[in-house]
Structure formats: C-alpha cells, structure tokens
Amino acid sequence: MFSSEYEMRQAGTWDESRQTRTDTICPYCGVGCTIRLHVQDNRIVKATLPLDQDITRGNLCIKGRFGWEYAHSPTGDTEAHA
C-alpha cells in the first residue's frame, strides 16, 4: 500500500469516489509504460498500471510506482528527489 493511501485511510480522508484517474506515459525510461495516476484533492495519491498493459501486465517498476511523489515537492526542485 502506498504511504499516501495508508496515511489518508488512517485519517479517514481516502475516498476513491472522489478520485480521478488519468493515464499518461511513465517518464523514467524508454520502455514507455502507461501509468495511471489517481488524484484526490488536486494531489496524486497513487500510481498504478492498467492490467491490460502488454509490456508489464499491471506491474510497475519502483521508479514508476513511487517516482511521482516528487511532483508535490515543497520547493519544486525535482533534482533533490532524483
């Protein structure tokens, strides 16, 4: 479970009915996996991969699965989180 999901469930704020899902391409390597971003309250709260993705069949690598957290960096400095 993602730490953001765990923390939000503990706080009682996790609400999948309020989440939007947007498919995009993972930026971390040349494979080109489709990554599905789950957004709640204008924040990415989880990233998954559609199960019908031919390359990885629903499994994201560690960078694709957790690399999106830099998007919420308080300084906006992506280099500090690479």
Secondary structure, 3 states (H helix, E strand, C coil): CCHHHHHHHHHCCCCHHHCEEEEEECCCCCCCCEEEEEEECCEEEEEECCCCCCCCCCCCCHHHHHHHHHHHCCCCCCHHHC
